[in-house]
Amino acid sequence: MVTIPGTAWSISPWTAVAVALGVLVSILVAPRIASRAGWHRNTVLTTLLLLACSLALTLSPVGAEPHRGEFHPCLASNGTNYVHGTPHSSGNSGEVLFNVLVLLPVACSVVLTTKRVLAPAIFAFLLPVIIESAQTLVPGRHCSASGLTGMTAGALLGVALGYLLLHRAGKRGPRGRGRTQLRPLT
């Protein structure tokens, strides 16, 4: 088992298995999703691979600790406690940074793939909730308010970065050949 420096996050053999399985599934389903949605196959594959890696890092079992199935670490007892306690509720600054960075590239890639912002923004709010909720069922993982907040912030930053990249591409056009048509912000 390897620990990510500066964090309490561990990479177990299960992480490698989950990544390998995610790569296989991504390669198999990307062409189908791309053809049905009318998206570019390589961007769909990139998005699925990033998602598979993020899920493998956040949902792989670590250690032999039995799961507790508790949601109370994710829930704040009052607004003041949540605002002031969230950054320190689960680990050090390295762990908070990891939580921010784990979904940022996924959300950015979703925006670049779909050329939309609203649906990826909703995705940015829902995926961290799903991940943190699922962590209550995984041995060695737990739900935390700082994890939820960090992943949501990272995903929203990814959506913003994706929008900025699309906006820039729209002004420049692909490879200098005029303007790119952006889809409405839905």
KAURMO-V959675 format. One record per pair of residues at least 6 apart in sequence whose ideal C-beta (glycine too) atoms are under 6 Angstrom apart, sorted by the first residue. I is the first residue (numbers start at 1). J is the second residue. D is the distance in whole Angstrom. If there is no record, write none. Layout:
i & j & d
I & J & D
I & J & D
This chain:
i & j & d
1 & 10 & 5
1 & 12 & 5
2 & 11 & 5
3 & 10 & 5
6 & 94 & 3
7 & 94 & 4
7 & 95 & 4
7 & 98 & 5
8 & 91 & 5
8 & 95 & 6
9 & 98 & 6
10 & 62 & 4
12 & 60 & 6
12 & 62 & 5
14 & 60 & 4
14 & 61 & 5
15 & 56 & 5
15 & 60 & 4
18 & 56 & 4
18 & 60 & 5
19 & 53 & 6
19 & 56 & 5
22 & 52 & 2
22 & 56 & 6
26 & 48 & 4
26 & 49 & 5
26 & 52 & 6
30 & 44 & 5
30 & 45 & 4
30 & 48 & 6
31 & 41 & 6
33 & 44 & 5
34 & 41 & 4
34 & 44 & 4
39 & 113 & 5
43 & 113 & 4
44 & 113 & 6
46 & 109 & 6
47 & 109 & 4
47 & 110 & 6
47 & 113 & 5
50 & 105 & 5
50 & 106 & 5
50 & 109 & 5
51 & 106 & 5
54 & 102 & 5
54 & 103 & 6
54 & 106 & 5
58 & 131 & 5
59 & 134 & 6
59 & 138 & 6
61 & 138 & 5
61 & 139 & 4
61 & 140 & 6
62 & 140 & 4
63 & 140 & 4
65 & 139 & 6
65 & 140 & 5
67 & 137 & 5
67 & 139 & 5
69 & 136 & 5
71 & 143 & 6
73 & 143 & 5
73 & 144 & 5
74 & 132 & 6
74 & 143 & 4
74 & 145 & 6
74 & 148 & 6
76 & 82 & 3
86 & 145 & 5
86 & 146 & 5
86 & 149 & 5
89 & 144 & 6
89 & 145 & 5
89 & 146 & 5
90 & 144 & 3
90 & 146 & 4
90 & 147 & 6
96 & 146 & 6
96 & 150 & 5
99 & 147 & 5
99 & 150 & 3
99 & 151 & 5
100 & 150 & 5
100 & 153 & 6
100 & 154 & 4
101 & 154 & 6
103 & 151 & 5
103 & 154 & 5
103 & 155 & 4
104 & 154 & 4
104 & 157 & 5
104 & 158 & 4
107 & 120 & 6
107 & 124 & 5
107 & 155 & 4
107 & 158 & 3
107 & 159 & 5
108 & 158 & 4
108 & 161 & 5
108 & 162 & 4
110 & 120 & 4
111 & 120 & 5
111 & 159 & 6
111 & 162 & 3
111 & 163 & 6
112 & 162 & 5
115 & 183 & 5
116 & 183 & 6
116 & 186 & 6
117 & 163 & 5
117 & 185 & 5
118 & 186 & 5
120 & 159 & 5
121 & 159 & 5
124 & 155 & 3
124 & 156 & 5
124 & 159 & 5
128 & 148 & 5
128 & 151 & 4
128 & 152 & 5
132 & 143 & 5
132 & 147 & 6
132 & 148 & 5
135 & 141 & 4
135 & 143 & 5
136 & 143 & 5
166 & 182 & 6
169 & 180 & 5
170 & 180 & 5
170 & 182 & 5
173 & 179 & 5
173 & 180 & 5
174 & 180 & 6
